[in-house]
Amino acid sequence: MFVAVARRRWRLGVPFAIVVAIVVAGQHADAANAPARCPNGSVRLVLGKTEGTATQMVAFLSVLNRGVACQLITAASLTVMHKGVRVPAIRGNPVSYRVNQTIGHGTTMLFDAWWENWCGSRSGPFRVRGALGAQTATAPYPYLPDCIGASGPSRLRGVRTSPLPTVSDPG
């Protein structure tokens, strides 16, 4: 009786052990096929032209990779600036994300930030500053968000748009 039970357990255990071995081997194969970490200087911050709706302004942060696909691991942020200083009256300013994803050759959008309900000063230059690791770039806000309600806060909200397909780089 004991021998029959042992044989049955062995027969049930063999398929389980095979499945575990296949899963572990697949995980190692995925890790082996993952692209290498992006070398310094292989990706560049791209800060597009800010755009607006009837009541909000939006800024876009992308990266340009002129090399082969690589794993980008860094911090990225968008900050609303007034006269060169972060605007503390805007809730959520800056918007930031930790990036850990594969970036293909070409341009990949990472996220955008929507600024709404600005009831503060409208004088002086307002700019958005994008940061990707140590890289920074700025772009002007040609218009400011409308003041929808002075009793409500001004906000900057990030929308994570990546991972998206990489846009082919013609150059």
C-alpha positions as CSV (number, residue, x, y, z in Angstrom):
1,M,0.0,0.0,0.0
2,F,2.8,2.5,0.9
3,V,4.6,1.8,-2.4
4,A,1.4,2.5,-4.4
5,V,0.8,5.9,-2.6
6,A,4.4,6.9,-3.1
7,R,4.2,6.1,-6.8
8,R,1.0,8.1,-7.1
9,R,2.5,11.1,-5.4
10,W,5.6,10.8,-7.6
11,R,3.5,10.8,-10.7
12,L,1.6,13.8,-9.6
13,G,4.7,15.7,-8.5
14,V,6.6,15.2,-11.8
15,P,4.2,17.4,-13.9
16,F,4.3,20.0,-11.2
17,A,8.1,20.1,-11.2
18,I,8.1,20.3,-15.0
19,V,5.7,23.3,-14.9
20,V,7.8,25.1,-12.2
21,A,11.0,24.5,-14.3
22,I,9.4,25.9,-17.4
23,V,8.1,29.0,-15.6
24,V,11.5,29.7,-14.0
25,A,13.3,29.2,-17.3
26,G,10.9,31.6,-19.0
27,Q,11.5,34.3,-16.4
28,H,15.3,33.9,-17.0
29,A,14.8,34.1,-20.8
30,D,12.7,37.3,-20.4
31,A,15.4,38.9,-18.3
32,A,18.1,37.8,-20.8
33,N,16.0,39.4,-23.7
34,A,15.4,42.7,-21.8
35,P,17.3,45.6,-23.3
36,A,20.2,47.0,-21.5
37,R,19.9,50.2,-19.4
38,C,20.0,53.4,-21.5
39,P,23.6,54.7,-21.5
40,N,24.2,58.3,-20.5
41,G,23.5,60.6,-23.4
42,S,21.5,58.1,-25.5
43,V,18.2,59.6,-24.7
44,R,17.2,63.3,-24.8
45,L,14.4,65.2,-23.1
46,V,11.9,66.6,-25.5
47,L,9.5,69.3,-24.2
48,G,6.9,70.1,-26.8
49,K,5.0,73.3,-27.3
50,T,2.4,73.9,-24.6
51,E,-1.2,73.8,-25.7
52,G,-4.5,75.0,-24.3
53,T,-8.1,74.3,-24.1
54,A,-10.9,76.8,-23.2
55,T,-9.9,76.7,-19.6
56,Q,-6.6,74.7,-19.2
57,M,-3.0,74.6,-20.4
58,V,-1.1,71.3,-21.0
59,A,2.6,70.5,-21.3
60,F,4.0,67.3,-22.7
61,L,7.2,65.5,-21.7
62,S,8.8,63.0,-24.2
63,V,12.1,61.3,-24.7
64,L,14.1,60.9,-28.0
65,N,16.2,57.8,-28.3
66,R,18.5,57.9,-31.3
67,G,20.1,54.5,-30.4
68,V,18.7,51.0,-30.0
69,A,15.9,50.1,-27.6
70,C,17.0,50.4,-24.0
71,Q,15.7,50.4,-20.4
72,L,15.2,54.0,-19.1
73,I,15.3,54.2,-15.3
74,T,15.2,57.7,-14.0
75,A,12.9,60.4,-12.5
76,A,10.9,62.8,-14.8
77,S,8.9,65.9,-13.9
78,L,7.1,69.0,-15.2
79,T,7.0,72.2,-13.1
80,V,5.1,75.4,-13.7
81,M,7.6,78.4,-13.2
82,H,6.9,82.1,-12.9
83,K,9.9,84.4,-13.3
84,G,12.2,81.4,-12.9
85,V,10.7,80.1,-9.7
86,R,8.4,77.2,-9.0
87,V,4.8,78.5,-8.3
88,P,3.9,77.1,-4.9
89,A,0.3,78.2,-5.1
90,I,-0.4,75.5,-7.7
91,R,-1.4,72.2,-6.1
92,G,0.6,69.3,-7.4
93,N,3.4,71.4,-8.8
94,P,5.6,69.7,-9.8
95,V,4.2,66.6,-11.4
96,S,6.8,63.8,-11.2
97,Y,7.1,60.2,-12.1
98,R,9.6,57.4,-11.6
99,V,10.3,56.0,-15.1
100,N,11.3,52.4,-15.5
101,Q,10.4,51.2,-19.0
102,T,11.8,50.2,-22.4
103,I,12.3,53.1,-24.8
104,G,12.5,52.2,-28.4
105,H,14.3,54.1,-31.2
106,G,12.5,57.4,-31.9
107,T,10.3,59.5,-29.7
108,T,8.2,58.2,-26.8
109,M,5.7,60.3,-24.9
110,L,6.0,59.7,-21.1
111,F,3.3,62.0,-19.6
112,D,1.6,65.3,-19.8
113,A,0.5,67.8,-17.1
114,W,-2.7,69.8,-17.1
115,W,-2.8,73.2,-15.3
116,E,-6.2,74.6,-14.4
117,N,-7.9,77.4,-12.5
118,W,-5.2,80.2,-12.4
119,C,-6.5,83.2,-10.5
120,G,-3.1,84.6,-9.5
121,S,-0.9,87.2,-11.2
122,R,-1.0,87.2,-15.0
123,S,2.1,89.3,-15.4
124,G,5.6,88.2,-16.2
125,P,6.7,85.1,-18.0
126,F,5.2,81.7,-17.1
127,R,7.2,78.7,-18.3
128,V,7.1,74.9,-17.9
129,R,10.3,73.2,-16.9
130,G,10.7,69.6,-17.9
131,A,13.3,67.4,-16.2
132,L,14.5,63.9,-17.1
133,G,17.2,62.9,-14.7
134,A,19.8,65.7,-14.9
135,Q,18.5,67.1,-18.2
136,T,16.2,70.1,-18.2
137,A,14.4,72.2,-20.8
138,T,11.8,75.0,-20.6
139,A,9.0,76.1,-22.8
140,P,6.7,79.2,-22.5
141,Y,3.1,79.2,-21.6
142,P,1.7,81.6,-24.2
143,Y,-1.6,81.7,-22.4
144,L,-2.6,81.0,-18.8
145,P,-5.5,78.9,-17.6
146,D,-8.8,80.8,-16.9
147,C,-9.8,81.6,-13.4
148,I,-12.8,79.4,-12.9
149,G,-13.3,80.0,-9.2
150,A,-11.1,82.1,-6.9
151,S,-12.2,80.0,-3.9
152,G,-10.9,76.8,-5.6
153,P,-7.2,75.9,-5.9
154,S,-5.1,76.1,-9.0
155,R,-4.0,72.5,-9.9
156,L,-1.4,70.7,-12.0
157,R,-2.5,67.1,-12.8
158,G,-0.2,64.6,-14.4
159,V,-1.5,62.0,-16.9
160,R,0.7,59.1,-17.5
161,T,0.6,58.4,-21.2
162,S,3.3,55.8,-21.5
163,P,4.0,53.1,-22.3
164,L,2.7,53.9,-25.7
165,P,4.0,52.8,-29.1
166,T,7.2,54.6,-30.1
167,V,6.7,57.2,-32.8
168,S,9.1,56.5,-35.7
169,D,11.9,59.0,-36.0
170,P,12.4,59.9,-39.6
171,G,15.8,61.5,-39.1
